[in-house]
Amino acid sequence: MSLPKVAFIGTGGTMASLGRGPLDIQDYGAAGNVMQADEILAHWPQTALVADVIPVRYQNIPSTRIGFSDWKSLVAICHQLVIDHPDLAGIVIGHGTATLEETAWFLNLTVKVSIPIVVVGSQRPSSAVSSDAGMNLINAIRVAASPEARGMGVMVVLNDEIHSAREVTKSATLRMQTFRSPDFGVLGHADGDAVAFYRQPLRRRAPDTEFDVSNLDALPRVDLTYAYAGCDGTAVRAFIAAGAKGIVSAGFAPGFTAPDEAVALREAVEAGIVVVQSTRAGSGRTFRSKALREAGFLIADNLNPQKARILLALALSVTNDPDEITRIFKTY
């Protein structure tokens, strides 16, 4: 029986890194030794036991540098892979963990292929004696090849857990179980005997979305301001001066900010900038209180600030109508 065909796109990150020795598990980036997709597969030949994996080279970049141009390129690569390989079962994207959740979320909103896409990374480099890279990669390939993964949207796989791109976030700096879905938990598990799913996302997801980035050169500028005791709106006014089209406020739970910053955010609304209220809490919904309604602020629902920023930017690429943007946040 032939193995399923899965494409693996390598973008760098910890999974692709080789440190200066087996105990170099933190400052491995200083070694500057980063593998391409085919080299990662050669380093972990066990991947061939679960699928016929096609390596796809992409530029190796720290995930702290990834932004719209790379996201647009990855969308295009995914589309082309499906054209070039009609029998492709799924796509895996290797990624640094710093912005992994943002890339997965962007793809979940923009990619138009029906096969599963899984974004995967690791907390320790492939050279480490205790590396999670190999098992994470094998499990990501297994999930991408699983028929049950179809219709789940873009997923994130690490530490044997399968997460929805919308819900997952990096929650710890160094721990192996860093990726969590705070409000709702995992979609399922990649265990030794089976890939097992237990629930399905309800919000609209890839490939059935309304956003097309193929003809965009850039996204509208959307900035993020983080609430803290005594914040006075200086950052907000700088964003206004910089030409922001939208601002996401990572406010105090359950969704408000300090009085002086609230004044600056109202100035932003008066200047025609869309303001979306999120929360720095890490989980839970914001709600459109009387104060938010009177100020003209929209709400992020339960999206964390960094994901609300991406959705707002994509929304602003198709509309400036606050009612339409509200619909978009309720839909996705």
C-alpha positions as CSV (number, residue, x, y, z in Angstrom):
1,M,0.0,0.0,0.0
2,S,1.4,3.4,-1.0
3,L,2.0,6.1,1.5
4,P,0.1,9.4,1.3
5,K,1.8,12.3,-0.3
6,V,2.5,15.4,1.9
7,A,4.4,18.5,1.0
8,F,6.7,20.0,3.7
9,I,7.6,23.8,3.4
10,G,10.5,24.8,5.5
11,T,10.7,28.4,6.7
12,G,13.4,28.0,9.4
13,G,12.9,28.3,13.1
14,T,14.0,26.1,16.0
15,M,13.0,22.9,14.2
16,A,15.5,23.8,11.4
17,S,18.3,24.8,13.7
18,L,21.4,23.0,14.8
19,G,23.1,24.2,17.9
20,R,26.7,23.9,19.0
21,G,26.1,20.6,20.8
22,P,23.4,18.4,22.3
23,L,23.0,20.5,25.4
24,D,22.6,23.8,23.5
25,I,18.9,24.2,23.9
26,Q,18.5,27.9,24.2
27,D,21.1,30.0,22.5
28,Y,21.4,27.7,19.4
29,G,20.5,30.6,17.1
30,A,24.0,32.0,17.7
31,A,25.5,29.0,15.8
32,G,23.8,30.2,12.6
33,N,23.3,26.7,11.3
34,V,19.8,26.4,9.8
35,M,18.6,23.6,7.6
36,Q,16.4,23.8,4.6
37,A,13.3,21.6,4.2
38,D,15.1,18.7,2.4
39,E,17.9,18.8,5.0
40,I,15.4,18.6,7.9
41,L,13.8,15.6,6.3
42,A,17.3,14.0,5.9
43,H,18.0,14.8,9.5
44,W,14.7,13.0,10.5
45,P,14.5,10.1,8.0
46,Q,11.8,8.6,10.1
47,T,9.4,10.9,8.3
48,A,9.5,8.6,5.3
49,L,7.8,5.9,7.4
50,V,4.5,7.8,7.6
51,A,4.3,9.6,4.2
52,D,5.9,10.3,0.9
53,V,7.1,13.8,1.8
54,I,7.9,16.4,-0.9
55,P,10.4,19.0,0.5
56,V,9.7,22.6,-0.6
57,R,12.5,25.1,0.1
58,Y,11.7,28.5,1.3
59,Q,14.0,31.2,2.6
60,N,15.1,30.4,6.2
61,I,14.1,33.4,8.3
62,P,13.6,33.9,12.0
63,S,9.9,34.0,12.7
64,T,10.3,37.3,14.4
65,R,10.8,38.7,10.9
66,I,7.8,37.1,9.2
67,G,5.1,39.4,8.0
68,F,2.6,40.0,5.1
69,S,5.0,39.4,2.2
70,D,6.0,35.9,3.5
71,W,2.4,35.1,4.4
72,K,1.3,36.0,0.8
73,S,4.1,33.9,-0.6
74,L,3.1,30.9,1.6
75,V,-0.5,31.2,0.4
76,A,0.7,31.2,-3.2
77,I,3.0,28.2,-2.6
78,C,0.2,26.2,-1.1
79,H,-2.1,27.0,-4.1
80,Q,0.6,26.0,-6.5
81,L,1.4,22.7,-4.7
82,V,-2.2,21.6,-5.1
83,I,-2.0,22.4,-8.8
84,D,1.3,20.6,-9.3
85,H,0.4,17.5,-7.2
86,P,-3.3,16.7,-7.6
87,D,-2.8,13.6,-5.4
88,L,-1.4,15.7,-2.5
89,A,-3.0,14.7,0.8
90,G,-1.9,17.6,2.9
91,I,0.7,20.4,3.5
92,V,3.0,20.9,6.5
93,I,4.8,24.2,7.1
94,G,7.8,24.3,9.5
95,H,7.9,27.5,11.4
96,G,9.6,29.3,14.3
97,T,7.3,29.4,17.3
98,A,7.5,33.1,18.0
99,T,4.9,34.0,15.4
100,L,3.7,30.5,14.5
101,E,0.1,31.2,15.7
102,E,-0.1,34.4,13.6
103,T,1.0,32.7,10.4
104,A,-1.4,29.8,11.0
105,W,-4.3,32.3,11.6
106,F,-3.5,34.3,8.5
107,L,-3.4,31.2,6.4
108,N,-6.7,30.1,8.0
109,L,-8.3,33.3,6.7
110,T,-6.8,33.4,3.3
111,V,-5.7,30.1,1.8
112,K,-8.1,28.5,-0.7
113,V,-7.1,24.8,-0.8
114,S,-9.3,22.0,0.6
115,I,-6.5,19.7,1.8
116,P,-5.3,20.0,5.4
117,I,-2.6,22.5,6.2
118,V,-0.6,22.0,9.4
119,V,1.9,24.5,10.9
120,V,4.5,22.9,13.1
121,G,7.5,24.0,15.1
122,S,9.6,22.9,18.0
123,Q,10.8,24.2,21.3
124,R,14.3,22.7,21.1
125,P,16.6,22.5,18.0
126,S,17.0,19.3,16.0
127,S,20.5,18.9,17.4
128,A,19.4,18.7,21.1
129,V,19.5,15.5,23.0
130,S,15.9,16.0,24.1
131,S,14.6,17.6,20.9
132,D,10.9,17.6,20.2
133,A,11.5,18.5,16.5
134,G,11.4,15.0,15.1
135,M,8.2,13.8,16.8
136,N,6.4,17.1,16.1
137,L,7.3,16.9,12.4
138,I,6.2,13.3,12.1
139,N,2.9,14.0,13.9
140,A,2.3,17.1,11.8
141,I,2.7,15.0,8.6
142,R,0.4,12.3,10.0
143,V,-2.3,14.9,10.8
144,A,-1.9,16.6,7.4
145,A,-2.3,13.2,5.7
146,S,-5.4,12.2,7.8
147,P,-8.7,12.2,6.0
148,E,-10.4,13.3,9.3
149,A,-8.3,16.5,9.1
150,R,-10.2,17.8,6.1
151,G,-12.6,20.6,6.9
152,M,-10.8,21.5,10.1
153,G,-9.1,24.6,8.7
154,V,-5.5,25.3,9.3
155,M,-4.1,23.5,12.3
156,V,-1.1,23.7,14.6
157,V,0.6,20.5,15.9
158,L,3.1,20.3,18.7
159,N,3.6,18.1,21.7
160,D,1.2,15.4,20.3
161,E,-1.7,18.0,20.4
162,I,-3.8,19.3,17.4
163,H,-5.0,22.8,17.8
164,S,-7.2,25.2,15.7
165,A,-5.3,28.1,14.2
166,R,-7.9,30.5,15.5
167,E,-7.6,29.4,19.2
168,V,-4.0,28.4,19.8
169,T,-1.4,30.6,21.4
170,K,2.1,30.3,22.7
171,S,1.8,30.4,26.4
172,A,5.3,29.7,27.8
173,T,8.9,30.7,26.8
174,L,10.7,27.4,27.1
175,R,8.3,24.6,28.2
176,M,7.5,21.9,25.7
177,Q,3.7,22.2,26.3
178,T,3.8,25.9,25.4
179,F,1.0,25.9,22.7
180,R,-2.4,26.0,24.3
181,S,-6.0,26.8,23.3
182,P,-7.1,28.5,26.5
183,D,-10.9,28.6,26.1
184,F,-11.7,25.4,24.3
185,G,-8.8,23.0,24.3
186,V,-7.3,20.8,21.6
187,L,-9.1,19.5,18.5
188,G,-7.5,16.1,19.1
189,H,-4.3,14.2,19.6
190,A,-1.6,12.6,17.4
191,D,-1.0,9.4,19.4
192,G,1.2,6.5,18.6
193,D,-1.6,4.4,17.3
194,A,-3.9,7.0,15.7
195,V,-4.7,10.6,14.9
196,A,-7.8,11.2,16.9
197,F,-10.1,14.2,16.6
198,Y,-12.8,15.1,19.2
199,R,-14.3,18.3,18.0
200,Q,-14.5,20.7,15.0
201,P,-14.1,24.5,14.9
202,L,-17.4,26.3,14.3
203,R,-16.2,29.7,13.1
204,R,-15.7,30.2,9.3
205,R,-12.3,29.0,8.2
206,A,-10.1,28.0,5.2
207,P,-10.8,27.5,2.4
208,D,-14.3,29.1,2.7
209,T,-13.3,32.7,3.5
210,E,-13.9,36.0,1.8
211,F,-10.3,37.3,1.8
212,D,-8.1,37.3,-1.3
213,V,-4.6,38.6,-0.8
214,S,-3.3,37.6,-4.3
215,N,-3.6,41.2,-5.6
216,L,-2.6,43.0,-2.4
217,D,0.9,44.6,-2.1
218,A,0.4,45.3,1.6
219,L,-2.3,45.2,4.3
220,P,-3.7,48.4,5.8
221,R,-1.7,49.5,8.8
222,V,-3.1,48.2,12.0
223,D,-1.3,48.8,15.3
224,L,-1.7,47.3,18.8
225,T,-1.6,49.2,22.1
226,Y,-1.1,47.3,25.4
227,A,-2.9,48.6,28.5
228,Y,-1.0,49.1,31.7
229,A,-1.6,51.0,34.9
230,G,-1.0,54.7,34.0
231,C,-0.9,54.4,30.2
232,D,-1.6,57.8,28.8
233,G,-2.3,57.4,25.0
234,T,1.1,58.4,23.8
235,A,1.5,55.2,21.8
236,V,-2.0,55.7,20.3
237,R,-1.3,59.2,19.2
238,A,1.9,58.0,17.6
239,F,0.0,55.3,15.7
240,I,-2.5,58.0,14.5
241,A,0.4,60.1,13.3
242,A,2.0,57.1,11.5
243,G,-1.2,56.6,9.4
244,A,-2.8,53.7,11.2
245,K,-6.1,52.6,9.6
246,G,-6.9,50.5,12.6
247,I,-5.9,50.1,16.2
248,V,-6.4,47.1,18.5
249,S,-6.4,47.8,22.2
250,A,-5.1,45.0,24.4
251,G,-7.0,46.2,27.3
252,F,-7.6,45.2,30.9
253,A,-10.0,42.3,31.3
254,P,-12.8,42.1,30.5
255,G,-12.2,44.8,27.9
256,F,-11.3,48.5,28.7
257,T,-8.3,50.6,29.1
258,A,-7.0,53.5,31.3
259,P,-8.9,56.8,31.1
260,D,-6.2,58.8,29.4
261,E,-5.6,56.1,26.8
262,A,-9.4,55.8,26.2
263,V,-9.4,59.5,25.3
264,A,-6.7,59.0,22.7
265,L,-8.5,56.0,21.3
266,R,-11.7,58.1,20.9
267,E,-9.5,60.7,19.1
268,A,-8.5,57.8,16.7
269,V,-12.2,57.0,16.0
270,E,-12.9,60.7,15.4
271,A,-10.0,60.6,12.8
272,G,-11.7,57.7,11.0
273,I,-9.6,54.9,12.5
274,V,-11.3,51.7,13.4
275,V,-10.6,50.8,17.1
276,V,-11.2,47.2,18.2
277,Q,-11.2,46.4,21.9
278,S,-9.4,43.2,22.9
279,T,-8.0,42.1,26.2
280,R,-4.5,41.3,27.6
281,A,-6.0,38.5,29.8
282,G,-5.1,35.7,27.5
283,S,-8.6,34.2,27.3
284,G,-12.2,35.1,27.4
285,R,-14.5,37.4,25.4
286,T,-14.8,41.1,25.3
287,F,-18.3,42.6,25.2
288,R,-19.6,45.8,23.8
289,S,-20.4,47.8,26.9
290,K,-22.2,51.1,27.0
291,A,-18.9,52.9,27.2
292,L,-17.5,51.1,24.2
293,R,-20.6,51.7,22.2
294,E,-20.5,55.4,23.0
295,A,-16.9,55.6,22.1
296,G,-17.4,53.9,18.8
297,F,-15.1,51.0,19.6
298,L,-15.7,47.5,18.2
299,I,-14.9,44.3,20.0
300,A,-12.5,41.4,19.2
301,D,-14.8,38.7,20.8
302,N,-12.3,36.1,22.2
303,L,-9.5,36.7,19.7
304,N,-6.2,37.6,21.4
305,P,-4.8,41.0,20.4
306,Q,-2.3,39.7,17.8
307,K,-4.9,37.7,16.0
308,A,-7.5,40.5,16.3
309,R,-4.9,42.7,14.6
310,I,-4.6,40.3,11.6
311,L,-8.3,40.0,11.2
312,L,-8.8,43.7,11.4
313,A,-6.2,44.3,8.7
314,L,-7.8,41.8,6.4
315,A,-11.2,43.3,7.1
316,L,-10.0,46.8,6.3
317,S,-8.7,45.4,3.0
318,V,-12.3,44.9,1.9
319,T,-14.4,47.4,3.9
320,N,-14.3,50.4,6.2
321,D,-17.9,50.0,7.3
322,P,-18.0,49.4,11.1
323,D,-21.1,47.2,10.8
324,E,-19.4,45.0,8.2
325,I,-16.2,44.7,10.3
326,T,-18.5,43.7,13.3
327,R,-20.0,41.0,11.1
328,I,-16.5,39.8,10.1
329,F,-15.4,39.5,13.7
330,K,-18.6,37.5,14.5
331,T,-18.0,35.3,11.5
332,Y,-14.4,34.4,12.0
